[in-house]
Amino acid sequence: MGENNGSAILDMSIQGMSCTACASRIERAIGKLDGVSGVSVHYAGKSGCVQYAPERVSPSRIMERIGELGFQAFPYGNEKIGNETSALKLRFILSLLLTVPLLGAMIHHYSWLSGVPVPAFILDPMLQLVLAAIVQFGLGMPFYFGAYYALRERTANMDVLVALGTTAAFAYSYYAMLTSQPLYFETSAVVITAILLGKWLESAAADRVMRESDGFASLLMKEAVVVKGGTRQAVPVQFVRTGDIVLAEPKLPIAVDGIILNGYAEVDESFLTGESMPAAKGPGDVVYAGTVPVGGELIIRAQASATDTMLNRIAVLTRQAQSTKSSIGRKVDRLAAVFVPVMIGMSGLTMLIWLTVLKPGDVGTASVHALAVLLAACPCALGLAAPISLVLASGKLARRGIVMKEAGTLERLAHLDTIMLDKTGTLTEGKPVLTEIYGVAPITPSMLLRLAAAVEKGSAHPYARTIVEEARRKGLVIPSAEEFRAIPGKGVEAVVDGQHIAIGSARLMTEREWRITHAAASFAQRKEASGATVLYIHADGRCLGAIALNDPVKRSSREAVRMLREEGVHVLMATGDHPAAARAAAHAAGIGQVEASMLPEDKAAFVRRLQAEGRQVGMAGDGWNDAPAIAAADVGIAMGDGTDAALAAGHVVLIRPRLTGICDSLRISKLTVRNIRQNLTFAFVYNAIVIPFAAFGGLEPWMAGTAMAFSSVSVVGNSLRLNGQMSRALKRPD
């Protein structure tokens, strides 16, 4: 469970669902509970995510309501993945053992198999009745329970089709036994066995997908070694608190996020960054839970509790994204909701046509073909077409440090044709270097730096951090500041030593109608021509001087821009910086279109203007200034080292703040959408061909049931192919 804007989030595993109609039924029922503001249930992932008001509804009530619908719900982590799969496997094996003798009786229905010897006792009607009854009403009883709960809620799911179809087959065989006609007890037994086999294979594949997509579980430590009073003691990791001293042992995942106090080691951060080479770490460096030190032992100070580590946040975001639905998934769910009732109607129509047109009065033949239609219909293949692929893709990206906040993001990513990039911290390193200070006489560079640092202490902008660090490096005593105020996209201001000090761009100075001296303007012009950013400092409206900072473009940015162009994406830069500095950075990155001197509202308006032109726009940024544009974009991309505002607004978070992550996301999204379309095509083609074929006598009921069971397995199999395709697409040098 987690918190989100005052509401709580319940992350659950749900067992007992037979198709997407079950997931839709849970969503409708839970959505009606007082205090529930959002609910998404994932059939393929056997999971659900509920946003609720804790003061109005409790997690236990939510899970109790799910139980009333005929399912089992557990808080995530309290269940054992594979329990449902193991139960299905056992039911299938028992059903198969009981059905095999009935197959001997089936041989006599086909003249070309009449020569095959069959033991006489297998042909005994009472034995066939007993075996078929055990399969039907014993091993098949969960289908009846599922159908009952569905009908009680005035809906229909796959269990309704199976229960109705196999009961009709069993009843017809029982009637045939009483009237001394040929027996068909094997029909219902074979259908149930085939469906159990299909559900077992489907569930096993889904479990495999969930394990592969949630590879973080193996990195979570259950215990941490805490150093207290010079002694070491192992404690449950949930008991570790911020400030505790924790020992990180070689070749074991680090338990919590923290700062190294003592020790040196190469640390494997591949789950977080996607980098295969370990990173050298020493005192003062930050390490994260789940990363693995190779070589030395590390002593670290915990910076977060177990629930607040980067690893846990990624795992929670990924699970919640996998519980959401894409637009394709929502459309398929709406179709699946009416699929079962329509198929029941089709079965009734089939029986009517055979009774009145094709073979008037032949109730037996009409019933067999109507039954075949019921058993051939497959809502599961439709329901599995999108979720399995989306779960695989989101898990693969999360393991490369690219976190999707909702499933629909992958769909929208595949259609992006324009990417807008911020400059500072996105295109550039975000670690500016102060290159030169100019002070208007009699102000010396040290005096100017001291005042600037006093004001900038209240800001989290990379330029502010650089100015403060430079003042401290030079040993300057930084005075306190009062009445600090940030002016988005323009600068900051505060009162220092009784003076109103403002630091910002030429745009801020012009708006305030403050004069910039000729010498300061000449200094700025010279520095901006070389790609530096210049900040002016004014005291009570009087120009004191200027500071030049240079933020180099990341080495990976030029490669990322080239790769985006190869994907057919138009790349442009939008920044609040001076045009000269913006053009220099854009040139270094290989970007042709530059929009400079933009305020936060200008960036957001520019995104909407591009969208009005019919473009699908992605926006990547890391600061408060970027949050409005990130939120307005079709896909907002937040850099992982950015501000909380940018991270909250983004649909995608790049934990490793490198633009190559956008390229990876685009490639994976296109492969995923293509795979989903293949699955949907197969599901529609299957139903379009098999159902009419069954209606007009082309399939025996047992054949129809077997085909239905394996159609969903085929969709899952095609989804699993996506895993290899994604691995090949991501094999490239960064």
LONU-678592 format. One record per residue (C-alpha): z, x, y; residue number from 1. Coordinates in steps of 0.2 Angstrom, whole numbers, plus 5000, padded with zeros to 4 digits. Each point is the difference from the previous one (the first is absolute). Example, Ala and Ser with C-alpha at 12.3 -4.5 7.8 and 13.67 -1.06 7.14 Angstrom:
2
SITE   up east north  nr
SITE 5039 5062  4978   1
SITE 4997 5006  5017   2
END
This chain:
734
SITE   up east north  nr
SITE 5000 5000  5000   1
SITE 4997 5006  5018   2
SITE 5001 4994  5018   3
SITE 4986 4995  5011   4
SITE 5003 4994  5018   5
SITE 5016 4992  4996   6
SITE 4994 4991  4984   7
SITE 5002 5008  4982   8
SITE 4987 5004  4987   9
SITE 5003 4996  4982  10
SITE 4989 5011  4988  11
SITE 4999 4993  4983  12
SITE 4993 5002  4983  13
SITE 4994 4983  4992  14
SITE 4997 4997  4982  15
SITE 4992 4986  4991  16
SITE 4984 4997  5010  17
SITE 4985 4996  4990  18
SITE 4987 4999  5014  19
SITE 4998 5000  5019  20
SITE 5004 4981  5000  21
SITE 5017 5005  4995  22
SITE 5001 5012  5015  23
SITE 4994 4986  5012  24
SITE 5013 4988  4993  25
SITE 5014 5012  5004  26
SITE 4994 5003  5017  27
SITE 4999 4982  5004  28
SITE 5017 4996  4993  29
SITE 5009 5015  5008  30
SITE 4991 4998  5017  31
SITE 5008 4982  5001  32
SITE 5018 5008  4999  33
SITE 5009 4999  5017  34
SITE 5001 5017  5007  35
SITE 4985 5007  4992  36
SITE 4987 5006  5012  37
SITE 4988 5009  4989  38
SITE 4996 5002  4981  39
SITE 4987 5009  4990  40
SITE 4999 5000  4981  41
SITE 4989 5012  4991  42
SITE 4995 4994  4982  43
SITE 4992 5017  4994  44
SITE 5015 5010  5006  45
SITE 5013 4988  4994  46
SITE 5009 5001  5017  47
SITE 5004 4990  5015  48
SITE 5006 5004  5018  49
SITE 5009 4987  5010  50
SITE 5005 5001  5019  51
SITE 5015 4989  5003  52
SITE 5015 4997  5012  53
SITE 5016 5006  4991  54
SITE 5011 4987  5010  55
SITE 4989 4985  4993  56
SITE 4995 5005  4982  57
SITE 5007 5013  4988  58
SITE 4990 5011  4988  59
SITE 5009 4992  4985  60
SITE 4994 4983  5006  61
SITE 4982 5006  5001  62
SITE 5001 5007  4983  63
SITE 5008 4985  4993  64
SITE 4986 4989  5007  65
SITE 4987 5011  4991  66
SITE 5010 4998  4984  67
SITE 4999 4981  5003  68
SITE 4981 5002  5000  69
SITE 5001 5008  4982  70
SITE 4999 5018  5005  71
SITE 5012 5015  5000  72
SITE 5003 5009  5017  73
SITE 5010 5017  5002  74
SITE 5003 5011  5015  75
SITE 4988 5014  4999  76
SITE 5007 5014  4989  77
SITE 5012 4989  4990  78
SITE 4987 4995  4987  79
SITE 4991 5011  4987  80
SITE 4982 5001  5002  81
SITE 4992 4997  4983  82
SITE 5012 4987  4994  83
SITE 4988 4986  5002  84
SITE 4986 5011  4992  85
SITE 5011 5004  4985  86
SITE 5004 4981  4997  87
SITE 4981 4996  5001  88
SITE 4996 5014  4987  89
SITE 5013 4993  4988  90
SITE 4994 4982  5002  91
SITE 4982 5006  4997  92
SITE 5004 5010  4984  93
SITE 5010 4986  4992  94
SITE 4986 4988  5005  95
SITE 4987 5011  4993  96
SITE 5010 5001  4983  97
SITE 5001 4981  4999  98
SITE 4982 4998  5005  99
SITE 4991 5012  4988 100
SITE 5003 4988  4985 101
SITE 4992 4986  5010 102
SITE 4984 5011  5003 103
SITE 4997 4999  4981 104
SITE 4999 4981  5001 105
SITE 4988 5002  5015 106
SITE 4988 5009  4989 107
SITE 4996 4983  4991 108
SITE 4993 4993  5016 109
SITE 4985 5012  4999 110
SITE 4988 4998  4986 111
SITE 4994 5018  5002 112
SITE 5018 5006  4996 113
SITE 5002 4988  4985 114
SITE 4999 5014  4987 115
SITE 5016 5009  5007 116
SITE 5014 4998  4988 117
SITE 5016 4991  5008 118
SITE 5016 4998  4991 119
SITE 5003 4982  4995 120
SITE 5018 4999  5008 121
SITE 4992 5004  5017 122
SITE 4990 4984  4999 123
SITE 5016 4989  4998 124
SITE 5000 4988  5014 125
SITE 5019 5000  5001 126
SITE 5001 5019  5002 127
SITE 4987 5000  5013 128
SITE 5009 4986  5009 129
SITE 5017 5011  5000 130
SITE 4992 5016  5005 131
SITE 4990 4992  5015 132
SITE 5016 4990  5005 133
SITE 5010 5016  5001 134
SITE 4987 5008  5011 135
SITE 4997 4984  5010 136
SITE 5018 4994  5004 137
SITE 5009 5017  4997 138
SITE 4991 5014  5007 139
SITE 4990 4989  5011 140
SITE 5015 4991  5007 141
SITE 5000 5010  5016 142
SITE 4983 4992  5005 143
SITE 5008 4983  4998 144
SITE 5015 5005  5011 145
SITE 4988 5008  5013 146
SITE 4989 4984  5000 147
SITE 5015 4989  5002 148
SITE 5007 5009  5015 149
SITE 4983 5000  5008 150
SITE 4997 4981  4997 151
SITE 5017 4997  5006 152
SITE 4995 5008  5017 153
SITE 4984 4990  5000 154
SITE 4989 5015  4997 155
SITE 4990 5007  4985 156
SITE 4999 5018  4994 157
SITE 4993 5009  4985 158
SITE 5014 4994  4989 159
SITE 4994 4982  5003 160
SITE 4983 5005  4993 161
SITE 5007 5009  4985 162
SITE 5013 4987  4996 163
SITE 4988 4986  5002 164
SITE 4986 5008  4990 165
SITE 5009 5007  4986 166
SITE 5011 4984  4998 167
SITE 4984 4990  4999 168
SITE 4993 5012  4987 169
SITE 5016 4999  4989 170
SITE 5001 4981  5002 171
SITE 4982 4999  4994 172
SITE 5003 5011  4985 173
SITE 5015 4990  4995 174
SITE 4990 4984  5002 175
SITE 4986 5008  4989 176
SITE 5013 5004  4987 177
SITE 5007 4982  4999 178
SITE 4982 4994  4998 179
SITE 4994 5013  4987 180
SITE 4988 5008  5012 181
SITE 4996 5019  5002 182
SITE 5015 5008  5008 183
SITE 4999 5011  5016 184
SITE 5019 5006  5001 185
SITE 4993 5017  5003 186
SITE 4992 4995  5017 187
SITE 5017 4997  5010 188
SITE 5008 5016  4991 189
SITE 4985 5011  5004 190
SITE 4999 4994  5018 191
SITE 5019 5004  5003 192
SITE 4999 5016  4991 193
SITE 4985 5006  5010 194
SITE 5008 4994  5016 195
SITE 5016 5009  4996 196
SITE 4990 5016  4997 197
SITE 4991 4998  5016 198
SITE 5016 4997  5010 199
SITE 5008 5015  4991 200
SITE 4986 5012  5005 201
SITE 4999 4993  5017 202
SITE 5019 5002  5003 203
SITE 5000 5017  4992 204
SITE 4986 5005  5012 205
SITE 5009 4992  5015 206
SITE 5016 5010  4995 207
SITE 4990 5016  5000 208
SITE 4992 4996  5017 209
SITE 5017 4997  5007 210
SITE 5007 5016  4993 211
SITE 4986 5010  5007 212
SITE 5001 4992  5017 213
SITE 5018 5002  5001 214
SITE 5002 5018  4996 215
SITE 5014 5002  5012 216
SITE 5013 4994  4987 217
SITE 4999 5016  4991 218
SITE 5005 5010  5016 219
SITE 5015 4989  5004 220
SITE 5016 5010  4995 221
SITE 5015 4990  4993 222
SITE 5012 5013  5005 223
SITE 5002 5013  5014 224
SITE 5011 5016  5000 225
SITE 5011 4999  5015 226
SITE 5010 5015  5006 227
SITE 5017 4995  5007 228
SITE 5014 5013  5003 229
SITE 4991 5014  4992 230
SITE 4998 4990  4984 231
SITE 4985 4992  4992 232
SITE 5000 4982  4993 233
SITE 4987 4988  4994 234
SITE 5000 4983  5008 235
SITE 4989 4985  4999 236
SITE 4986 5003  5013 237
SITE 5004 4983  5008 238
SITE 5017 5007  5005 239
SITE 4992 5015  5010 240
SITE 5002 4997  5019 241
SITE 4992 5008  5015 242
SITE 5009 5017  5004 243
SITE 5004 5003  4981 244
SITE 4996 5018  4994 245
SITE 4989 4998  4985 246
SITE 4994 5013  4987 247
SITE 4982 5000  4996 248
SITE 4997 5009  4983 249
SITE 4983 5008  4995 250
SITE 4987 4990  4991 251
SITE 5010 4983  5003 252
SITE 4995 4987  5013 253
SITE 5011 5001  5016 254
SITE 5012 4985  5001 255
SITE 4999 4996  5018 256
SITE 4991 5005  5016 257
SITE 5009 5014  5010 258
SITE 4999 5016  5009 259
SITE 5002 5017  4991 260
SITE 5016 5009  5005 261
SITE 4998 5014  4988 262
SITE 4987 5007  4987 263
SITE 4982 5002  4999 264
SITE 4987 4992  4988 265
SITE 4982 4995  4997 266
SITE 5001 4981  5001 267
SITE 4987 4989  4991 268
SITE 4997 4985  5012 269
SITE 4984 4994  4991 270
SITE 5006 4982  4999 271
SITE 5003 5000  5018 272
SITE 4986 5010  5007 273
SITE 4987 5000  4987 274
SITE 5000 5019  5001 275
SITE 5000 5009  4983 276
SITE 5007 5016  5007 277
SITE 5019 5001  5003 278
SITE 5006 5003  5017 279
SITE 5012 5014  5005 280
SITE 5017 4993  5006 281
SITE 5015 5009  5007 282
SITE 5015 4996  5012 283
SITE 4997 4987  5013 284
SITE 4985 4993  4991 285
SITE 5000 4981  4995 286
SITE 4998 4996  4981 287
SITE 4998 4982  4993 288
SITE 5006 4991  4985 289
SITE 4989 5001  4985 290
SITE 4992 5017  5005 291
SITE 5004 5014  4987 292
SITE 5006 5018  5005 293
SITE 4992 5014  4990 294
SITE 5010 5016  4999 295
SITE 5016 5000  5010 296
SITE 5015 4989  5002 297
SITE 5001 4990  5016 298
SITE 5016 4994  5010 299
SITE 4995 4985  5011 300
SITE 5009 4988  5012 301
SITE 4995 4982  4996 302
SITE 4991 4992  5014 303
SITE 4998 4983  4992 304
SITE 5008 4989  4986 305
SITE 4991 4997  4984 306
SITE 4993 4983  5006 307
SITE 4994 5008  5016 308
SITE 4990 5015  4993 309
SITE 4982 5002  5003 310
SITE 4997 4999  4981 311
SITE 5009 4983  4999 312
SITE 4991 4993  5016 313
SITE 4983 5005  4993 314
SITE 5005 4992  4983 315
SITE 5006 4984  5008 316
SITE 4985 4998  5012 317
SITE 4988 5003  4985 318
SITE 5008 4987  4989 319
SITE 5000 4987  5014 320
SITE 4982 5004  5004 321
SITE 4996 4997  4981 322
SITE 5009 4983  5001 323
SITE 4989 4994  5014 324
SITE 4983 4993  4998 325
SITE 4983 5005  5008 326
SITE 4988 4986  5006 327
SITE 4990 5001  4984 328
SITE 5016 4998  4990 329
SITE 5005 4984  5011 330
SITE 4983 4993  4997 331
SITE 5001 5003  4982 332
SITE 5017 4992  4999 333
SITE 4993 4984  5008 334
SITE 4987 4999  4988 335
SITE 5012 5003  4985 336
SITE 5011 4986  5006 337
SITE 4986 4988  4997 338
SITE 4992 5009  4985 339
SITE 5011 4993  4986 340
SITE 4999 4982  5006 341
SITE 4981 5001  5001 342
SITE 4999 5008  4983 343
SITE 5010 4985  4993 344
SITE 4988 4989  5008 345
SITE 4985 5009  4993 346
SITE 5008 4999  4983 347
SITE 5001 4981  5001 348
SITE 4982 4999  5007 349
SITE 4994 5010  4985 350
SITE 5009 4989  4988 351
SITE 4992 4984  5009 352
SITE 4983 5008  4999 353
SITE 5001 5004  4982 354
SITE 5007 4983  4996 355
SITE 4987 4990  5010 356
SITE 4984 5010  5000 357
SITE 4999 5015  4989 358
SITE 5009 4993  4984 359
SITE 5006 4982  5004 360
SITE 5016 4996  4990 361
SITE 5003 5017  4993 362
SITE 5018 5003  5006 363
SITE 5002 5015  4989 364
SITE 4985 5010  5008 365
SITE 5004 4994  5017 366
SITE 5018 5006  4999 367
SITE 4995 5017  4993 368
SITE 4988 5003  5015 369
SITE 5013 4993  5013 370
SITE 5013 5012  4992 371
SITE 4988 5015  5002 372
SITE 4998 4996  5018 373
SITE 5019 5000  5003 374
SITE 5002 5016  4990 375
SITE 4985 5009  5008 376
SITE 5006 4998  5018 377
SITE 5008 5015  5007 378
SITE 5010 5000  5016 379
SITE 5008 5017  4996 380
SITE 4984 5010  5003 381
SITE 4998 4993  5017 382
SITE 5019 5003  5004 383
SITE 4999 5018  4994 384
SITE 4984 5004  5009 385
SITE 5008 5006  5016 386
SITE 5019 5004  4998 387
SITE 4998 5014  4986 388
SITE 4987 5010  5011 389
SITE 5011 4998  5016 390
SITE 5016 5006  4991 391
SITE 4991 5015  4993 392
SITE 4992 5005  5017 393
SITE 5016 4998  5010 394
SITE 5010 5010  4987 395
SITE 4987 5014  5000 396
SITE 5000 5001  5019 397
SITE 5019 4999  5001 398
SITE 5001 5016  4989 399
SITE 4989 5009  5013 400
SITE 5012 4995  5014 401
SITE 4989 4985  5006 402
SITE 5010 4984  5000 403
SITE 4992 4983  5002 404
SITE 5012 4986  5006 405
SITE 4990 4985  4993 406
SITE 4986 4998  4987 407
SITE 4987 4993  5013 408
SITE 5000 5017  5009 409
SITE 4989 5007  4986 410
SITE 4987 4986  5002 411
SITE 4999 5003  5019 412
SITE 4999 5019  4998 413
SITE 4985 4998  4989 414
SITE 4991 4991  5014 415
SITE 5005 5012  5015 416
SITE 4985 5006  5010 417
SITE 5010 5008  5015 418
SITE 5015 5011  5001 419
SITE 5009 5003  5016 420
SITE 5011 5015  5001 421
SITE 5014 5004  5012 422
SITE 5001 5018  5006 423
SITE 5018 5007  5000 424
SITE 5008 5001  4983 425
SITE 4985 4991  4992 426
SITE 4985 5011  5003 427
SITE 5011 5015  5006 428
SITE 5015 5009  4992 429
SITE 5012 4990  5010 430
SITE 5009 5017  5003 431
SITE 4995 5004  5018 432
SITE 5002 5017  5007 433
SITE 5006 5002  5018 434
SITE 4987 5013  5007 435
SITE 5003 5001  5019 436
SITE 5012 4993  5013 437
SITE 4994 4999  5019 438
SITE 5014 4998  5013 439
SITE 4996 4995  5018 440
SITE 5009 5013  5011 441
SITE 5015 5002  5001 442
SITE 5002 4992  4983 443
SITE 4999 5013  4986 444
SITE 4994 4996  4982 445
SITE 5018 5001  4993 446
SITE 5006 4987  5013 447
SITE 4986 4989  4996 448
SITE 5002 5001  4981 449
SITE 5019 4997  5002 450
SITE 4997 4983  5010 451
SITE 4986 4995  4988 452
SITE 5011 5003  4985 453
SITE 5014 4990  5007 454
SITE 4988 4985  5002 455
SITE 4991 5002  4983 456
SITE 5016 5001  4990 457
SITE 4999 4981  5000 458
SITE 4982 4999  4992 459
SITE 4994 5002  4982 460
SITE 4982 5005  5005 461
SITE 4994 5017  4993 462
SITE 4997 5006  5018 463
SITE 5018 4996  5004 464
SITE 5007 5009  4985 465
SITE 4990 5016  5004 466
SITE 5006 5000  5018 467
SITE 5018 4998  4995 468
SITE 4999 5013  4986 469
SITE 4992 5013  5012 470
SITE 5014 4997  5012 471
SITE 5013 5004  4987 472
SITE 4990 5015  4993 473
SITE 5001 5007  5018 474
SITE 5019 4997  5001 475
SITE 4999 4988  5014 476
SITE 5015 4988  5003 477
SITE 4992 4983  4999 478
SITE 5008 4987  5012 479
SITE 5004 4982  4996 480
SITE 4988 4987  5005 481
SITE 5004 4982  5005 482
SITE 4990 4984  5001 483
SITE 4987 5006  4988 484
SITE 4984 4990  4998 485
SITE 4984 5002  4990 486
SITE 4984 4994  5008 487
SITE 4988 4996  4985 488
SITE 4985 5011  5000 489
SITE 5004 5008  5017 490
SITE 5016 5010  4999 491
SITE 5019 4999  5002 492
SITE 5013 5000  5015 493
SITE 5018 5003  5003 494
SITE 5013 5005  5012 495
SITE 5005 5018  4999 496
SITE 5012 5009  5012 497
SITE 4998 4985  5012 498
SITE 4981 5001  5000 499
SITE 4988 4988  4993 500
SITE 4989 5010  4989 501
SITE 4984 4994  4992 502
SITE 4989 5009  4987 503
SITE 4983 4993  4995 504
SITE 4982 4999  5002 505
SITE 4989 5001  5015 506
SITE 4998 4981  4998 507
SITE 5019 4997  5002 508
SITE 4999 5011  5016 509
SITE 4986 4990  5007 510
SITE 5008 4983  4996 511
SITE 5016 5006  5009 512
SITE 4989 5007  5015 513
SITE 5008 5017  4998 514
SITE 4990 5015  5006 515
SITE 4995 5014  4988 516
SITE 4999 5016  5009 517
SITE 4983 5009  5000 518
SITE 5007 5015  4991 519
SITE 5008 4989  4986 520
SITE 4983 4990  4999 521
SITE 4991 5017  4998 522
SITE 5012 5005  4987 523
SITE 4998 4984  4990 524
SITE 4981 5001  5002 525
SITE 4999 5017  4992 526
SITE 5012 4996  4986 527
SITE 4992 4983  4996 528
SITE 4983 5009  4999 529
SITE 5007 5010  4985 530
SITE 5006 4985  4991 531
SITE 5018 5000  5006 532
SITE 5010 4985  5006 533
SITE 5008 5001  5017 534
SITE 5016 4991  5005 535
SITE 5005 4999  5018 536
SITE 5018 5000  5006 537
SITE 5005 4991  5016 538
SITE 5017 4999  5008 539
SITE 5003 4985  5012 540
SITE 4981 4999  5002 541
SITE 4998 5019  5004 542
SITE 4989 5011  4988 543
SITE 5010 5013  4992 544
SITE 4987 5007  4988 545
SITE 4992 4998  4984 546
SITE 5002 5004  4981 547
SITE 4985 5004  4989 548
SITE 5002 4997  4981 549
SITE 4987 5003  4986 550
SITE 5000 4990  4984 551
SITE 4987 5007  4988 552
SITE 4990 4989  4989 553
SITE 5005 5000  4981 554
SITE 4989 5010  4989 555
SITE 4998 4985  4989 556
SITE 4994 4988  5014 557
SITE 4983 5007  5002 558
SITE 4997 4999  4981 559
SITE 5007 4982  5000 560
SITE 4988 4995  5014 561
SITE 4985 5007  4990 562
SITE 5006 4991  4984 563
SITE 5002 4984  5010 564
SITE 4982 5001  5007 565
SITE 4994 5003  4982 566
SITE 5008 4984  4995 567
SITE 4990 4991  5014 568
SITE 5014 4998  5012 569
SITE 4999 5002  5019 570
SITE 5014 5011  5007 571
SITE 5006 5000  5017 572
SITE 5016 5006  5010 573
SITE 5011 4990  5012 574
SITE 5013 5009  5009 575
SITE 5011 4999  5016 576
SITE 4996 5018  5003 577
SITE 4989 5007  5015 578
SITE 4982 4999  4996 579
SITE 4997 5019  5000 580
SITE 5014 5003  4987 581
SITE 4994 4985  4990 582
SITE 4982 5006  4999 583
SITE 5006 5018  4995 584
SITE 5010 4993  4985 585
SITE 4986 4988  4995 586
SITE 4987 5014  5001 587
SITE 5011 5011  4988 588
SITE 5002 4985  4988 589
SITE 4981 4996  5001 590
SITE 5003 4983  5008 591
SITE 4986 4994  5012 592
SITE 5007 4985  5008 593
SITE 5016 5002  5011 594
SITE 5010 4987  5009 595
SITE 5013 5009  5011 596
SITE 5014 4995  5013 597
SITE 5004 4984  4989 598
SITE 5016 4991  5002 599
SITE 5007 4991  4984 600
SITE 4993 4984  5006 601
SITE 4983 5008  5003 602
SITE 5000 5006  4982 603
SITE 5004 4983  4993 604
SITE 4987 4992  5011 605
SITE 4987 5013  4994 606
SITE 5004 4995  4982 607
SITE 4997 4982  5004 608
SITE 4984 5004  5009 609
SITE 4993 5009  4985 610
SITE 5005 4986  4989 611
SITE 4991 4988  5011 612
SITE 4984 5010  4998 613
SITE 5002 4996  4981 614
SITE 5008 5017  4995 615
SITE 5013 5002  4987 616
SITE 5012 5012  5009 617
SITE 5014 5012  4993 618
SITE 5012 5008  5012 619
SITE 5010 5015  4996 620
SITE 5014 5006  5011 621
SITE 5018 5006  5000 622
SITE 5009 4995  5016 623
SITE 5007 4985  5010 624
SITE 4984 5000  5010 625
SITE 4990 4997  4985 626
SITE 5010 4986  4992 627
SITE 4991 4986  5009 628
SITE 4983 5006  4995 629
SITE 5006 5004  4982 630
SITE 5006 4982  4999 631
SITE 4984 4993  5007 632
SITE 4988 5009  4989 633
SITE 4993 4993  4983 634
SITE 5009 5015  4992 635
SITE 5014 5009  5010 636
SITE 5003 5017  4993 637
SITE 5017 5008  5005 638
SITE 5003 5019  4998 639
SITE 5016 5003  4990 640
SITE 5008 5011  5012 641
SITE 4998 4988  5014 642
SITE 5011 4988  5009 643
SITE 5008 4985  4992 644
SITE 4990 4988  5011 645
SITE 4984 5008  4993 646
SITE 5006 4999  4982 647
SITE 5005 4982  5002 648
SITE 4983 4995  5007 649
SITE 4990 5009  4988 650
SITE 4992 4992  4984 651
SITE 4998 5018  4993 652
SITE 5013 5014  5001 653
SITE 4994 5018  4997 654
SITE 5016 5009  4995 655
SITE 4990 5016  5001 656
SITE 4994 4999  5018 657
SITE 4982 5006  4996 658
SITE 4984 4990  5004 659
SITE 4993 5004  4983 660
SITE 5011 4986  4994 661
SITE 4989 4988  5008 662
SITE 4985 5006  4991 663
SITE 5010 4999  4983 664
SITE 5005 4982  5005 665
SITE 4982 4995  5004 666
SITE 4993 5007  4983 667
SITE 5014 4992  4990 668
SITE 4998 4983  5009 669
SITE 4981 5000  4997 670
SITE 5002 5004  4981 671
SITE 5013 4987  4999 672
SITE 4991 4986  5008 673
SITE 4984 5004  4989 674
SITE 5011 4999  4985 675
SITE 5008 4984  5005 676
SITE 4982 4993  5003 677
SITE 4995 5005  4982 678
SITE 5015 4992  4993 679
SITE 4997 4984  5009 680
SITE 4982 5000  4995 681
SITE 5005 5002  4982 682
SITE 5013 4986  5001 683
SITE 4988 4988  5008 684
SITE 4985 5005  4988 685
SITE 5012 4998  4985 686
SITE 5005 4982  5005 687
SITE 4983 4995  5005 688
SITE 4992 5005  4983 689
SITE 5014 4997  4988 690
SITE 5006 4983  5005 691
SITE 4983 4991  5000 692
SITE 4996 5010  4983 693
SITE 5017 4993  4993 694
SITE 4996 4982  5007 695
SITE 4983 4999  4991 696
SITE 5007 5006  4983 697
SITE 4996 5018  5001 698
SITE 5018 5006  4996 699
SITE 5013 4995  4988 700
SITE 5017 4997  5008 701
SITE 5007 5016  4992 702
SITE 4985 5010  5007 703
SITE 5003 4992  5017 704
SITE 5019 5005  5000 705
SITE 4996 5018  4995 706
SITE 4987 5002  5014 707
SITE 5012 4993  5012 708
SITE 5014 5012  4995 709
SITE 4988 5015  5001 710
SITE 4992 4996  5016 711
SITE 5016 5004  5010 712
SITE 5002 5016  4990 713
SITE 4982 5005  5005 714
SITE 5005 4997  5019 715
SITE 5015 5011  4998 716
SITE 4990 5013  4991 717
SITE 4988 5001  5014 718
SITE 5014 5001  5013 719
SITE 5007 5015  4990 720
SITE 4983 5009  5002 721
SITE 5004 5000  5019 722
SITE 5014 5013  4997 723
SITE 4988 5013  4994 724
SITE 4987 4996  5014 725
SITE 5014 5002  5013 726
SITE 5006 5017  4993 727
SITE 4982 5007  5000 728
SITE 4997 4993  5018 729
SITE 5016 5009  5006 730
SITE 4996 5017  4992 731
SITE 4994 5009  5015 732
SITE 5007 5015  5010 733
SITE 5011 4994  5015 734
END
